[in-house]
Amino acid sequence: MAKEHSMDISSKVDKGELKNAIYQVEKEIGNRFDFKGVFTEIKDEGSQITITSDSDNRCESIFEVLIAKVVKRGLAPTSLKKGDSKSVGGNKTKLEISVNDTLDMESAKKIVALIKKSKTKVTPSIQGDSVRVKGKSIDDLQQIIAEVKAMDLELPLVFDNFK
């Protein structure tokens, strides 16, 4: 009797590591010479990060530092999606960054279509914000992991519940 194996493909961001990265950015900005005496603020609002500073260039610099710190903490840079910068009152610029921490339905459908096209003997199914893949061979599941990673989705994919 063959045992069936399964895994879940989802998109998750470690919130603790993200908070640590934001804290490191605040520390670095406080120590940098080009930001001395300049108003800068970074707010973590769960699924969104807001950077407020004196100019558009400074917001971009802070975003680049944030990406560097996120990568250093082991998070995927695709977990952050930069929005447009907006001018707010008092000669300040605000940059909103959304945190990609869920697998949307469109991406899940792309993953399922890729799996079905691969002709491996596995069964994909969408379950909420994850894709469950079942198969009799662990090698087939590992092949699916390699193919999904090669898709280059703009999401931080996590392959968990590997049984």
VENQUI-V722684 format. One record per run of one state. SS is the DSSP state (h for helix, s for strand, l for the rest). FROM is the first residue (numbers start at 1). TO is the last residue. If there is no record, write none. Layout:
SS:FROM:TO  SS:FROM:TO
//
This chain:
l:1:4  s:5:11  l:12:14  h:15:31  l:32:32  h:33:35  l:36:39  s:40:44  l:45:47  s:48:53  l:54:55  h:56:72  l:73:76  h:77:79  s:80:88  l:89:91  s:92:99  l:100:104  h:105:117  l:118:121  s:122:127  l:128:129  s:130:135  l:136:137  h:138:150  l:151:156  s:157:160  l:161:163
//
